[in-house]
C-alpha cells in the first residue's frame, strides 16, 4: 500500500480520472507530472495534498526536477501523449522525444515496473501523426526491457474529457444544429475511462504484464452515440447529416485559424476508417465490472463533483 507511483500526463483525461480512484484505494504516494499549466492547476485544486510537478518531459531545462522523482519509484504510469493538433513536430516531441527521456531516467533509477498507456490506433488502418508516433512510443517502451503492461484503449469518454465525447457534448449545448459527416454509420467501441482506470489500478496492484487491447464492450454507430450523448445531456440541438466533403472543408478551414483544434481532418479520417477492434474478456482478466454505456454517460455528465470541470486544450 506504500507504493510510490509516478504518473506522466497526469493532468489529462486518464490521469485526472485515475488519481481519485487510486487515492480511494489508499494508494496515496503519488507524484503527478504534466506540462499543461491550466490543467495542472485543476489537478492541484482537486487534490491539494497531491505532489504535482508542472514539467515538460522533452525540455532539457526541466529534466533535473522530474527525474529525481523516479528515485524510489515503484510504478511508473506513462500517460503523456499528443492526441490532437495539426503540427507534426508536436507529435514527435510529446510522443517520442519525451518518452525517450523518460525511459532513460527510468532505467537509470531502476524503476521496476511500468504501465504504458498506448492506444487502439496502433492496430488501426488509419495513417496519421498520432497513429505513427503512438506505434513508435510503444516500440520504445517495449525495448526498455522494464517489466511492464501495455494497455491499448479505444475511444474513451468520462470526466475531464476535453477532446472527444466531452467536447462534442459541450458543442451540442452551444449550437442549434449538430452536424454529422456523411451517413454517420461509423462503428465505434467507446470505452468508459472509469473502467479503464480501474484496470490500471488492478494492474498496479498485481503487477500484471503483457499487452492488452482494452475495447469498449458495446458497439454503436457514431450517429447513435451522438444521440445517446444528446439524451444524457438533455441538449436541445438538432442532429443534422451533412456531406462528408463539406464537413472536411469546414475542418480544414478551422485549422487555418486554430493551431490546436478540437477536431481535425486527420481525426475525421480516423472516424470513418472501418476499424473493428478486438474485444477481450477484460472484466475477468482484471476483475473490473464493465459499466453499461447509458450508465457511464449518466455518470460522465451528471456527477455533482466532476461533471462540470472542463480541461483546457
Secondary structure, DSSP 8 states (H G I E B T S, - for coil): ----EEEETTTSHHHHHHHHHHHHTT---EEEEE--HHHHHHHHHH-TTSEEEE--TT-GGGHHHHHGGGTT-SEEEE-----S-S-HHHHIIIIIIHHHHHHHHHHHTT---EEEE--GGGGSS--SHHHHHHHHHHHHHHHT---EEEEEE-SEESTT--SSHHHHHHHHHH-SEEEEETT---EE--EEHHHHHHHHHHHHHHT--EEEEE--SS-EEHHHHHHHHHHHHT---EEEEE-HHHHHHHHHHHHTT-TT-SS-HHHHHHHHS--------HHHHHT-----HHHHHHHHHH-TTTTT-----
